[in-house]
Amino acid sequence: MSTTDRRTLIVDAAIELIARRGIRALTHRALDTALELPPGSSSYYFRTKRALVEAIADRISSRSRGDFTAAGFAAPDAADLPAVAHGIAVWLDRLLLERRDHLIARHALIVDLIGDPELHARLANSLFSIDRARALFRANNFPDPDTTAADFIAVLEGAVFDRFAGNRSNLPAGTPASITQLTTLLSTYLRP
């Protein structure tokens, strides 16, 4: 296995460990155990917990940017707001289904890294593009598109959190009911 592959394997295991057992469970020893590696293996690749957390933040952020780009949302000047709400709901539902551990680990790290402005900002700004949200609200003549975009992202963050840890955590992703719930929420917010 190449060094890059081993590093990716360790980071993915760290994300899963945080999602399943919490941030305090993240240790080099726990990773070695989870991956059935000889003691000291994960610390060979990530000398400090900080280095490991940086790699986790990079992995989550880059995957989020990739997923957002791959979603291919329509240009904002031709926005049909009900279709936009549905498209974002489908995208969020897919994230909840396929990257649930990433979303949970991201939230745990956002809280844990409040005192670290650089890593905190990297994770806090990695769910939905603020620039894309501003463009959407400008194109649709919303008053104060900058504030509205920030509020919309707060709604998305809350919706995601609600689905993995809140009142709707029992609503399974990947179902028509999941997409309908998210579409209804976002459609309410996307009314000019």
VOPATI-594041 format. One line per field, with one value per residue (C-alpha): x, y, z. Coordinates in pm, 1 decimal, decimal comma. Example, Ala and Ser with C-alpha at 12.3 -4.5 7.8 and 13.67 -1.06 7.14 Angstrom:
<recs>
X: [1230,0; 1367,0]
Y: [-450,0; -106,0]
Z: [780,0; 714,0]
</recs>
This chain:
<recs>
X: [0,0; 138,8; 200,3; -83,9; -323,8; -221,3; -267,4; -613,7; -707,9; -602,6; -788,8; -1105,8; -1083,9; -1037,9; -1351,9; -1546,6; -1407,5; -1517,8; -1861,0; -1919,0; -1747,1; -1687,7; -1389,3; -1238,8; -1204,5; -964,4; -620,0; -338,2; -375,7; -749,6; -677,8; -410,3; -653,1; -943,7; -728,4; -547,7; -213,1; 97,3; 119,0; 263,8; 160,3; -82,2; 157,2; 424,8; 204,6; 59,9; 312,2; 69,5; -301,8; -295,1; -148,9; -420,3; -696,5; -556,0; -565,8; -924,8; -1023,7; -855,1; -1030,1; -1375,3; -1333,3; -1203,2; -1477,2; -1738,8; -1608,4; -1605,7; -1959,9; -2083,6; -1919,3; -2048,2; -2403,8; -2395,9; -2658,9; -2812,3; -2687,5; -2854,2; -2982,5; -3221,2; -3325,6; -3661,2; -3671,1; -3887,2; -3648,6; -3350,2; -3501,9; -3556,3; -3205,4; -3043,1; -3266,8; -3158,1; -2794,2; -2828,6; -3011,4; -2728,9; -2473,2; -2673,0; -2686,4; -2332,3; -2125,0; -2305,1; -1983,8; -1817,6; -2106,8; -2102,9; -1724,0; -1734,6; -1981,7; -1786,9; -1466,0; -1629,0; -1720,8; -1387,3; -1189,9; -1363,5; -1031,1; -847,4; -960,4; -792,6; -918,9; -1253,7; -1316,1; -1206,6; -1466,3; -1738,9; -1733,0; -1723,9; -2088,3; -2234,2; -2068,4; -2146,2; -2064,2; -2311,9; -2577,6; -2519,6; -2545,8; -2870,1; -3029,5; -2898,0; -3028,8; -3370,5; -3381,8; -3391,0; -3338,6; -2993,7; -2862,1; -2546,4; -2739,2; -2997,3; -2720,2; -2562,7; -2903,8; -2974,2; -2650,1; -2746,0; -3074,5; -2882,2; -2648,5; -2944,5; -3126,0; -2821,9; -2766,7; -3136,7; -3119,6; -2824,9; -2861,6; -3190,0; -3561,8; -3555,2; -3264,6; -3505,7; -3600,1; -3376,7; -3183,6; -3221,6; -3599,3; -3870,5; -3983,6; -3634,0; -3618,5; -3972,6; -3891,3; -3580,7; -3753,0; -4041,9; -3805,1; -3593,2; -3892,8; -4027,3; -3701,8; -3659,8; -3979,8; -3889,3]
Y: [0,0; 342,1; 614,6; 822,5; 529,0; 451,2; 817,9; 824,7; 500,3; 645,8; 973,6; 792,2; 571,2; 883,6; 1039,2; 721,3; 705,3; 1063,5; 1001,0; 682,7; 753,0; 1129,3; 1357,9; 1240,3; 889,9; 1013,6; 887,3; 731,5; 414,6; 392,5; 430,6; 161,5; -69,7; 7,7; -54,0; -352,4; -181,7; -228,7; 19,4; 351,6; 313,3; 605,6; 831,1; 750,1; 910,8; 1185,3; 1274,1; 1481,3; 1491,9; 1839,4; 1694,5; 1430,9; 1687,7; 1904,1; 1603,4; 1529,8; 1892,4; 1876,7; 1551,2; 1670,7; 2012,2; 1873,2; 1608,0; 1875,6; 2103,0; 1808,8; 1706,0; 2062,6; 2099,8; 1761,2; 1859,6; 2103,4; 2345,2; 2553,1; 2904,4; 3151,6; 3379,1; 3104,6; 2994,5; 2827,9; 2850,4; 2539,7; 2343,7; 2492,1; 2387,8; 2035,7; 2016,2; 2125,5; 1884,3; 1593,5; 1693,9; 1722,1; 1390,3; 1225,1; 1374,2; 1244,8; 901,1; 868,8; 1096,7; 1088,4; 1019,5; 1318,1; 1545,0; 1427,8; 1452,9; 1796,5; 1926,2; 1775,1; 1932,3; 2270,7; 2285,4; 2145,2; 2391,2; 2713,3; 2837,8; 2761,5; 3027,9; 2870,7; 2512,8; 2625,1; 2849,7; 2578,1; 2338,3; 2592,8; 2713,8; 2372,8; 2268,0; 2508,5; 2784,1; 3127,9; 3279,1; 3049,3; 3133,7; 3510,1; 3474,4; 3281,8; 3547,9; 3837,6; 3679,5; 3640,8; 3997,0; 3910,2; 4210,9; 4206,2; 3897,4; 3881,2; 3843,6; 3618,5; 3391,5; 3362,5; 3288,6; 3026,9; 2847,0; 2855,7; 2687,0; 2420,4; 2361,9; 2329,5; 2093,5; 1867,2; 1867,7; 1797,7; 1495,8; 1323,9; 1438,2; 1623,8; 1561,5; 1417,7; 1178,8; 888,6; 998,7; 784,9; 951,1; 811,1; 798,6; 1006,9; 1122,6; 1255,2; 1453,3; 1583,7; 1702,6; 1886,8; 2031,8; 2161,5; 2327,1; 2488,8; 2594,0; 2784,8; 2972,8; 3034,8; 3234,5; 3593,8]
Z: [0,0; -94,6; 163,5; 14,3; 35,1; 393,6; 494,1; 331,5; 506,0; 843,5; 786,3; 678,8; 987,4; 1202,0; 1052,8; 1124,5; 1478,6; 1552,1; 1399,6; 1598,2; 1931,2; 1949,7; 1924,7; 2253,7; 2115,4; 1847,9; 1944,6; 1748,7; 1953,2; 1877,7; 1506,5; 1513,2; 1690,8; 1456,2; 1150,7; 1303,1; 1249,2; 1460,4; 1749,9; 1638,5; 1273,8; 1258,4; 1449,7; 1191,2; 923,4; 1146,0; 1416,6; 1623,4; 1682,5; 1524,7; 1203,9; 1201,9; 1259,5; 978,0; 745,1; 849,9; 783,9; 442,1; 354,2; 460,1; 292,8; -35,8; -52,5; 23,6; -254,3; -491,7; -402,6; -438,6; -779,7; -894,1; -797,9; -1091,3; -969,7; -1252,1; -1320,6; -1084,2; -1360,8; -1473,8; -1125,8; -1082,6; -702,4; -642,6; -866,7; -681,5; -347,2; -477,9; -627,0; -302,3; -107,9; -330,4; -283,8; 96,3; 110,6; -84,0; 155,3; 451,6; 293,0; 155,5; 378,3; 711,6; 902,7; 735,8; 832,7; 1194,3; 1224,8; 1062,1; 1319,2; 1608,3; 1483,5; 1419,7; 1787,7; 1903,4; 1688,0; 1789,6; 1928,2; 1601,8; 1350,9; 1046,6; 1082,6; 1221,1; 919,6; 677,5; 813,6; 888,8; 527,6; 363,7; 332,4; 75,3; -128,5; 17,3; -322,1; -494,6; -236,2; -281,1; -658,1; -623,5; -404,9; -616,6; -936,8; -779,1; -644,9; -277,6; -52,1; 112,5; -70,9; 143,9; 469,1; 306,2; 174,0; 519,6; 671,5; 404,9; 483,2; 851,5; 755,0; 559,2; 854,7; 1089,7; 854,6; 828,9; 1205,6; 1266,3; 1037,6; 1204,4; 1566,2; 1612,6; 1607,2; 1256,3; 1307,1; 1265,8; 911,5; 689,1; 408,5; 59,9; 77,5; -91,1; 255,1; 325,8; 2,8; 54,1; 406,9; 290,3; -18,3; 191,6; 438,1; 166,9; -44,4; 253,4; 282,7; -90,5; -129,2; -229,2]
</recs>
